[in-house]
């Protein structure tokens, strides 16, 4: 697959990979029947980052996470987590990793507090003398202190997500792996989880966050990677990924329909009209000429600007397809 011209894939160098919390080389997973789920993945997650893992459904994100956590073995290639090979070093690595993958596994007949108590008791590194305090602190941190005594089967989807996060936070972790952590949460809950992720990162925890919400990634993540059809398209700092794509041209005018027609004639694509505002993917030509063409056609131009590209713009440029940005 040729790399898109709008944003070229950034390849990690060997030195940065050596210092990474997660590093894969040629990581590949082919299932029985020939399905290639992950194809030669070279991924580098810097220590201390909040790393967003993006891609449409079926792009290989969950398969990658399961290989990183030692849940399935790769067909070929390698994965190192916290400097150790996975899955061979699972017993050494996993006690230092908190994970919420494909939703939490809960006992519905137990309370939220008792579920956390069982999780903590299963951790051989956890001190049983301070278990009660750890469970109470974890419940409080995710906003479930008042609901800790309620049975898990009575929890909403969002509350179950919070409880899964609490389980991942029972002990200090060097790495936190979250698969769709805001799934089922209302806007207030999503803001609280974003704040929590930032707090964890400020404390030195590296957060690896898989999400289908591009605006969420852009708000909370320092770095990101984009997957499609099992392959890595690009990775790097979020600001750099967005900067690699052209922004949208925005024209403010009372003559919106005429402006849209002229922009199309000038080679602009994806022209959209909303009231007195016309936006488009800018043509490959001098924008001063486009502005002059609008004026020459009698369009009363009140505003003319190339807006900063967003992560959504970069994603569309890379994959050629849209993305669920609102959830």
Buried (B, 14 or more C-beta within 10 A) or exposed (E): EEEBEBBEBBEBEEEEBEEBBBBBBEBBBBEEEEEBBBBBBBBBBBBBBBBBBBBBEEBBBBBBBBBBBBBBEBBEBEBBBBBBBBBEBBEBBBBBBBBBBEBBEBEEEBBBBBBBBEBBEEBEEBEEEEBEEBBBBBBEBBBBBEBBEBBBEEBEEBBBBBBBBBBBBBBEBBBBBBBBBBBBBEEEBBEBBBEBBBEBBEEEBBBBBBBBBBBBBBBBBBBBBBBBBBBBBBBBBBEBBBBBBBBBBBBBBEBBEBBBBBBEEBEBEEBEBEEBBBBBBBBEEEBEEBBEBBEEBEBEBEEBEEEEBBBBBBBBBBBEEEBEBEB
